[in-house]
Amino acid sequence: MELENRLIPILRDGVAVIKMIFFRKLRDHLARKHSGCDAVYASRLSGAIINELFGTPNTDPAFVQFARENEDRIRLELDGIAERFKEMRIPLTDALRVQFLCDSCEGSTNEATLERAQAIGILMIERDVPLPKHFLSLVRSLGSAFGLVLPPDDIEFDNR
């Protein structure tokens, strides 16, 4: 139980690193695609898309309004992620599954998030659920390539 209590926050940090990497890639893509828009718009749209993908909406009224006003664009961009960001399918699949597992350990589940990711071609169902050690290794590798702060490497895992 103590390992689980220590492991869940570390895994959630790993999910956050994958989300940040995807945020950067998506924001850059959207800034190029919508060159007439300002950087704030590309950032907000990227955040709204990632929140929708991970089933973690921002409840701040300004962001709720932004998401509502841009619902069609968010849906359109979500539908194109699998094709435009093929290199992110593995990290996103693993992050979505790890988030689901963490949520399950904490007593809540949202299968709809995984089902939606599968329906739009992001979730790779043939891919095994990652063991914590393998997920964090992927996070460290990608995180270092993007210059992000990574979870500590000093925890022992028993590969459950």
Sequence and secondary structure as in RCSB ss.txt:
>XXXX:A:sequence
MELENRLIPILRDGVAVIKMIFFRKLRDHLARKHSGCDAVYASRLSGAIINELFGTPNTDPAFVQFARENEDRIR
LELDGIAERFKEMRIPLTDALRVQFLCDSCEGSTNEATLERAQAIGILMIERDVPLPKHFLSLVRSLGSAFGLVL
PPDDIEFDNR
>XXXX:A:secstr
 HHHHHHHHHHHHHHHHHHHHHHHHHHHHHHHHTTTS HHHHHHHHHHHHHHHHT    SHHHHHHHHHTHHHHH
HHHHHHHHHTGGGHHHHHHHHHHHHHHHHHTT   HHHHHHHHHTT S TTS    HHHHHHHHHHHHHHTT   
  S       
